[in-house]
Structure formats: structure tokens, C-alpha cells
Amino acid sequence: MLTLALALRSNQAWSAGFFFLITGVGYSIVYPCVMSLVGILFPDDKSQAIGLVSTSGGLGVFLFPFAMSGVAERFGLDNGFQFYLLLTILMSLCALFTVWLIQKRNDNAHAYPDD
């Protein structure tokens, strides 16, 4: 998230390109982590859950450029990237909330073990 903000505030093309590259590498780490979490959270319906998440990711990859283009055309390219940064922050908050829910579920499972 920091590298995306630095890329948006960069005055030179080479430094913006470098920060965008680092941002992309960081985002590429997310996919395997999400797939692992889905497999852990839904052990009984693992294949369906992974299929749903993969399909949702594909839809996002398809639809996001249209949304980004619409925001950039209506409000300007700089505001389009600010919109992207806002979405990144929101997704980070969702990820933190998911981790919190998983920890809470694990704590409850350890508090009340099956006999």
C-alpha cells in the first residue's frame, strides 16, 4: 500500500514505474495466500469454495479496468489512481478483518474442544 502511494506521488516516470513494479510484486503474493485460506476455512467444500473465489477473481480482473476507466474519464486520471488506492485500503481492512475472524474462531475452538 505504501509503494502504491509513493508511485502516485512520484514526480519522475522511472521512480513511479519502480514503485508500481514493487506494488505488483506485493499484490502477487495475495493470490496463493487467499487460496490457502479458502482451503483451510472450507475443508468440506474446498473445491466449490476455491472455484467461487477463482471465478470472483477472474470477474474482478475483467471488470476492474472498466471501472477504473470510468472513474478516470469522469474525475481525471489522478483521481482514478486515488480511487485505486482507496480500494486497496478497503481490501486491506477486509483482509485484517478476515484474519481477526479466523483467530477468533480458532480461539473459540480451543476454548471448547470436542470430547
Residue frames as a rotation matrix with the C-alpha (Angstrom) as fourth column:
MET 1
0.575 0.818 0.000 0.00
0.818 -0.575 0.000 0.00
0.000 0.000 -1.000 0.00
LEU 2
0.417 -0.512 -0.751 2.88
0.154 -0.774 0.614 2.33
-0.896 -0.372 -0.244 0.80
THR 3
-0.638 -0.723 0.265 4.56
0.369 0.015 0.929 1.65
-0.676 0.691 0.257 -2.55
LEU 4
-0.092 0.692 0.716 1.30
0.983 -0.053 0.177 2.43
0.161 0.720 -0.675 -4.38
ALA 5
0.815 0.367 -0.449 1.05
0.483 -0.857 0.176 5.76
-0.320 -0.360 -0.876 -2.55
LEU 6
0.001 -0.903 -0.429 4.70
0.081 -0.428 0.900 6.51
-0.997 -0.036 0.073 -3.37
ALA 7
-0.602 -0.176 0.779 4.11
0.742 0.236 0.627 5.68
-0.294 0.956 -0.011 -7.04
LEU 8
0.361 0.848 0.389 1.14
0.916 -0.400 0.020 8.04
0.173 0.349 -0.921 -7.15
ARG 9
0.883 -0.039 -0.469 3.14
0.179 -0.894 0.411 10.87
-0.435 -0.447 -0.782 -5.58
SER 10
-0.033 -0.972 0.233 6.29
0.676 0.150 0.721 10.34
-0.736 0.181 0.652 -7.65
ASN 11
0.453 0.131 -0.882 7.40
-0.318 -0.900 -0.297 13.18
-0.833 0.415 -0.367 -9.93
GLN 12
-0.351 -0.679 -0.645 9.50
-0.893 0.034 0.449 11.07
-0.283 0.733 -0.618 -12.27
ALA 13
0.489 0.617 -0.617 8.43
-0.814 0.578 -0.068 8.25
0.314 0.535 0.784 -14.56
TRP 14
-0.198 -0.630 -0.751 11.26
-0.262 0.772 -0.579 5.88
0.945 0.082 -0.318 -13.61
SER 15
-0.943 -0.151 0.296 10.55
-0.317 0.140 -0.938 6.10
0.100 -0.979 -0.180 -9.88
ALA 16
-0.050 0.988 0.147 6.78
-0.936 0.005 -0.353 5.75
-0.350 -0.155 0.924 -10.42
GLY 17
0.385 0.135 -0.913 7.43
-0.665 0.727 -0.172 2.71
0.640 0.673 0.370 -12.62
PHE 18
-0.643 -0.690 -0.333 9.69
-0.202 0.572 -0.795 1.20
0.739 -0.444 -0.507 -9.96
PHE 19
-0.793 0.380 0.476 7.09
-0.532 -0.053 -0.845 1.70
-0.296 -0.923 0.245 -7.22
PHE 20
0.286 0.907 -0.309 4.32
-0.953 0.237 -0.187 0.27
-0.097 0.348 0.933 -9.44
LEU 21
0.014 -0.382 -0.924 6.53
-0.449 0.823 -0.347 -2.76
0.893 0.420 -0.160 -10.12
ILE 22
-0.925 -0.380 0.032 7.11
-0.173 0.343 -0.923 -3.33
0.340 -0.859 -0.383 -6.40
THR 23
-0.370 0.878 0.305 3.36
-0.829 -0.163 -0.535 -2.90
-0.420 -0.451 0.788 -5.78
GLY 24
0.379 0.518 -0.767 2.56
-0.847 0.528 -0.062 -5.54
0.373 0.673 0.639 -8.40
VAL 25
-0.422 -0.604 -0.677 5.04
-0.187 0.788 -0.586 -7.98
0.887 -0.120 -0.445 -6.90
GLY 26
-0.924 0.108 0.366 3.48
-0.370 -0.020 -0.929 -7.40
-0.093 -0.994 0.058 -3.49
TYR 27
-0.007 0.999 -0.031 -0.02
-0.949 -0.017 -0.316 -7.97
-0.317 0.027 0.948 -4.81
SER 28
0.070 0.002 -0.998 1.06
-0.662 0.748 -0.045 -11.21
0.746 0.664 0.053 -6.48
ILE 29
-0.912 -0.409 -0.041 1.66
-0.215 0.559 -0.801 -12.65
0.350 -0.721 -0.598 -3.01
VAL 30
-0.461 0.799 0.386 -2.04
-0.828 -0.231 -0.512 -12.29
-0.320 -0.555 0.768 -2.18
TYR 31
0.172 0.649 -0.741 -3.42
-0.879 0.441 0.182 -14.97
0.445 0.620 0.646 -4.53
PRO 32
-0.301 -0.278 -0.912 -1.71
0.006 0.956 -0.293 -18.04
0.954 -0.094 -0.286 -3.02
CYS 33
-0.994 -0.044 0.104 -2.49
-0.099 -0.100 -0.990 -16.80
0.054 -0.994 0.095 0.49
VAL 34
-0.287 0.958 0.011 -6.19
-0.938 -0.278 -0.205 -16.39
-0.194 -0.070 0.979 -0.33
MET 35
0.172 0.337 -0.926 -6.36
-0.613 0.772 0.167 -19.84
0.771 0.539 0.339 -1.92
SER 36
-0.682 -0.477 -0.555 -4.73
0.142 0.658 -0.740 -21.38
0.718 -0.583 -0.380 1.15
LEU 37
-0.885 0.388 0.256 -7.12
-0.407 -0.383 -0.829 -19.60
-0.224 -0.838 0.497 3.50
VAL 38
0.005 0.932 -0.363 -10.13
-0.988 0.060 0.142 -20.73
0.154 0.358 0.921 1.49
GLY 39
-0.052 -0.094 -0.994 -8.92
-0.236 0.969 -0.079 -24.32
0.970 0.230 -0.072 1.63
ILE 40
-0.909 -0.331 -0.253 -8.45
0.174 0.249 -0.953 -24.08
0.378 -0.910 -0.169 5.40
LEU 41
-0.762 0.626 0.164 -11.75
-0.582 -0.552 -0.598 -22.33
-0.284 -0.551 0.785 6.10
PHE 42
0.334 0.920 -0.206 -13.91
-0.913 0.261 -0.315 -24.64
-0.236 0.294 0.926 3.97
PRO 43
-0.655 -0.713 0.250 -12.41
-0.636 0.698 0.329 -28.13
-0.409 0.057 -0.911 4.29
ASP 44
-0.260 0.628 0.734 -15.69
0.222 0.778 -0.588 -29.90
-0.940 0.010 -0.341 3.45
ASP 45
0.758 0.566 0.324 -16.48
0.482 -0.151 -0.863 -27.83
-0.439 0.811 -0.387 0.33
LYS 46
-0.028 -0.907 -0.421 -12.92
0.204 -0.417 0.886 -26.94
-0.979 -0.060 0.197 -0.63
SER 47
-0.661 -0.288 0.693 -13.30
0.696 0.111 0.710 -27.37
-0.281 0.951 0.127 -4.40
GLN 48
0.290 0.843 0.453 -16.50
0.909 -0.391 0.144 -25.30
0.298 0.370 -0.880 -4.59
ALA 49
0.748 -0.035 -0.663 -15.06
0.373 -0.804 0.463 -22.54
-0.549 -0.594 -0.588 -2.40
ILE 50
-0.324 -0.933 -0.154 -11.83
0.259 -0.244 0.935 -22.34
-0.910 0.263 0.321 -4.41
GLY 51
-0.466 0.235 0.853 -13.84
0.884 0.091 0.458 -22.33
0.030 0.968 -0.250 -7.65
LEU 52
0.634 0.774 0.006 -16.02
0.768 -0.630 0.113 -19.47
0.091 -0.067 -0.994 -6.39
VAL 53
0.506 -0.526 -0.683 -13.04
0.167 -0.718 0.676 -17.42
-0.846 -0.456 -0.276 -5.26
SER 54
-0.568 -0.743 0.353 -11.18
0.466 0.063 0.882 -18.06
-0.678 0.666 0.311 -8.53
THR 55
-0.111 0.630 0.769 -14.25
0.966 -0.113 0.233 -17.06
0.234 0.769 -0.596 -10.56
SER 56
0.813 0.412 -0.412 -14.68
0.532 -0.814 0.235 -13.92
-0.238 -0.410 -0.881 -8.48
GLY 57
0.030 -0.897 -0.442 -11.04
0.189 -0.429 0.883 -13.04
-0.982 -0.110 0.156 -9.06
GLY 58
-0.626 -0.216 0.749 -11.50
0.737 0.150 0.659 -13.52
-0.255 0.965 0.066 -12.81
LEU 59
0.395 0.842 0.368 -14.54
0.885 -0.456 0.093 -11.26
0.246 0.289 -0.925 -12.80
GLY 60
0.694 -0.194 -0.693 -12.59
0.298 -0.799 0.522 -8.64
-0.656 -0.569 -0.497 -10.90
VAL 61
-0.426 -0.903 0.057 -9.74
0.349 -0.106 0.931 -8.82
-0.835 0.416 0.361 -13.39
PHE 62
-0.440 0.341 0.831 -12.25
0.887 0.023 0.461 -8.39
0.138 0.940 -0.313 -16.22
LEU 63
0.509 0.841 0.185 -14.41
0.791 -0.542 0.285 -5.64
0.340 0.001 -0.941 -14.68
PHE 64
0.341 -0.379 -0.860 -11.84
0.667 -0.547 0.506 -3.54
-0.662 -0.746 0.067 -12.81
PRO 65
-0.740 -0.650 0.176 -10.29
0.591 -0.501 0.633 -1.91
-0.323 0.572 0.754 -15.91
PHE 66
-0.249 0.731 0.635 -13.76
0.651 -0.359 0.668 -0.72
0.717 0.580 -0.387 -16.97
ALA 67
0.704 0.482 -0.521 -14.45
0.705 -0.394 0.589 0.72
0.079 -0.783 -0.618 -13.52
MET 68
-0.045 -0.827 -0.560 -11.02
0.666 -0.443 0.601 2.34
-0.745 -0.346 0.571 -13.42
SER 69
-0.748 -0.188 0.637 -11.53
0.650 -0.406 0.643 3.79
0.138 0.894 0.426 -16.90
GLY 70
0.202 0.927 0.316 -14.93
0.706 -0.361 0.609 5.18
0.679 0.100 -0.728 -15.96
VAL 71
0.659 -0.027 -0.752 -13.59
0.655 -0.470 0.592 6.85
-0.369 -0.882 -0.292 -12.81
ALA 72
-0.384 -0.906 -0.177 -10.57
0.633 -0.398 0.664 8.23
-0.672 0.143 0.727 -14.68
GLU 73
-0.574 0.223 0.788 -12.70
0.696 -0.374 0.613 9.61
0.432 0.900 0.059 -17.53
ARG 74
0.463 0.880 0.104 -15.21
0.649 -0.417 0.637 11.21
0.604 -0.227 -0.764 -15.20
PHE 75
0.968 -0.027 -0.250 -12.89
0.198 -0.530 0.825 12.53
-0.155 -0.848 -0.507 -12.47
GLY 76
0.568 -0.814 -0.119 -9.42
-0.782 -0.489 -0.386 12.54
0.256 0.313 -0.915 -14.06
LEU 77
0.367 -0.505 -0.781 -6.54
-0.028 0.833 -0.552 10.09
0.930 0.225 0.291 -14.15
ASP 78
-0.677 -0.657 0.331 -5.04
-0.317 -0.146 -0.937 11.23
0.664 -0.740 -0.109 -10.84
ASN 79
-0.210 0.695 0.687 -8.37
-0.966 -0.041 -0.253 10.72
-0.148 -0.717 0.681 -9.08
GLY 80
0.647 0.375 -0.664 -8.66
-0.547 0.835 -0.061 7.34
0.532 0.403 0.745 -10.80
PHE 81
-0.183 -0.799 -0.573 -5.45
0.098 0.565 -0.819 6.26
0.978 -0.206 -0.025 -9.13
GLN 82
-0.735 0.019 0.677 -6.66
-0.640 -0.349 -0.685 7.70
0.223 -0.937 0.269 -5.83
PHE 83
0.393 0.919 0.023 -9.76
-0.912 0.386 0.142 5.53
0.121 -0.077 0.990 -6.27
TYR 84
0.424 -0.353 -0.834 -7.44
-0.096 0.898 -0.429 2.54
0.901 0.262 0.347 -6.77
LEU 85
-0.699 -0.704 0.127 -5.58
-0.139 -0.041 -0.989 3.45
0.702 -0.709 -0.070 -3.57
LEU 86
-0.313 0.684 0.659 -8.89
-0.950 -0.231 -0.212 3.70
0.007 -0.692 0.722 -1.69
LEU 87
0.683 0.554 -0.477 -9.90
-0.590 0.803 0.088 0.24
0.431 0.222 0.875 -2.93
THR 88
-0.068 -0.808 -0.585 -6.53
0.047 0.583 -0.811 -1.10
0.997 -0.083 -0.002 -1.81
ILE 89
-0.790 -0.178 0.587 -7.06
-0.521 -0.310 -0.795 0.31
0.324 -0.934 0.152 1.67
LEU 90
0.159 0.942 0.296 -10.57
-0.987 0.156 0.035 -1.15
-0.013 -0.298 0.954 1.85
MET 91
0.626 0.020 -0.780 -9.33
-0.270 0.944 -0.192 -4.58
0.732 0.331 0.596 0.73
SER 92
-0.510 -0.850 -0.131 -6.55
-0.066 0.191 -0.979 -4.41
0.858 -0.491 -0.154 3.33
LEU 93
-0.542 0.406 0.736 -9.12
-0.840 -0.271 -0.470 -3.70
0.008 -0.873 0.488 6.02
CYS 94
0.591 0.766 -0.252 -11.22
-0.776 0.626 0.082 -6.65
0.220 0.147 0.964 4.79
ALA 95
0.196 -0.615 -0.764 -8.13
-0.038 0.773 -0.633 -8.88
0.980 0.153 0.128 4.96
LEU 96
-0.791 -0.490 0.367 -7.38
-0.339 -0.148 -0.929 -7.76
0.510 -0.859 -0.049 8.51
PHE 97
-0.080 0.862 0.501 -10.99
-0.992 -0.022 -0.120 -8.39
-0.092 -0.507 0.857 9.49
THR 98
0.644 0.275 -0.714 -10.79
-0.472 0.877 -0.088 -11.88
0.602 0.393 0.695 7.97
VAL 99
-0.343 -0.840 -0.421 -7.62
0.018 0.443 -0.897 -12.67
0.939 -0.315 -0.137 9.92
TRP 100
-0.715 0.141 0.685 -9.32
-0.685 -0.342 -0.644 -11.44
0.143 -0.929 0.341 13.09
LEU 101
0.377 0.926 0.026 -12.35
-0.923 0.373 0.094 -13.68
0.077 -0.059 0.995 12.44
ILE 102
0.403 -0.308 -0.862 -10.11
-0.147 0.908 -0.393 -16.69
0.903 0.285 0.320 11.85
GLN 103
-0.704 -0.709 0.046 -8.21
-0.120 0.056 -0.991 -16.05
0.700 -0.703 -0.125 15.07
LYS 104
-0.393 0.655 0.645 -11.47
-0.919 -0.249 -0.307 -15.63
-0.040 -0.713 0.700 16.96
ARG 105
0.618 0.636 -0.461 -12.79
-0.685 0.724 0.080 -18.90
0.384 0.267 0.884 15.53
ASN 106
0.029 -0.707 -0.707 -9.58
0.045 0.707 -0.705 -20.71
0.999 -0.011 0.052 16.44
ASP 107
-0.805 -0.288 0.518 -9.67
-0.449 -0.274 -0.850 -19.30
0.387 -0.918 0.091 19.98
ASN 108
0.072 0.920 0.384 -13.27
-0.994 0.096 -0.044 -20.50
-0.077 -0.379 0.922 20.39
ALA 109
0.581 0.107 -0.807 -12.35
-0.387 0.908 -0.159 -23.94
0.716 0.405 0.569 19.06
HIS 110
-0.424 -0.820 -0.385 -9.56
0.080 0.390 -0.917 -24.25
0.902 -0.420 -0.099 21.63
ALA 111
-0.666 0.234 0.708 -11.79
-0.726 -0.420 -0.544 -22.99
0.170 -0.877 0.450 24.44
TYR 112
0.241 0.833 0.498 -14.44
-0.789 0.467 -0.400 -25.65
-0.565 -0.297 0.770 23.76
PRO 113
-0.702 -0.555 -0.446 -12.67
-0.712 0.557 0.427 -28.76
0.011 0.617 -0.787 22.45
ASP 114
0.303 0.798 -0.522 -14.77
-0.745 0.540 0.393 -31.68
0.595 0.269 0.757 21.27
ASP 115
0.075 -0.212 0.974 -14.93
-0.860 0.481 0.171 -34.59
-0.505 -0.851 -0.146 23.69
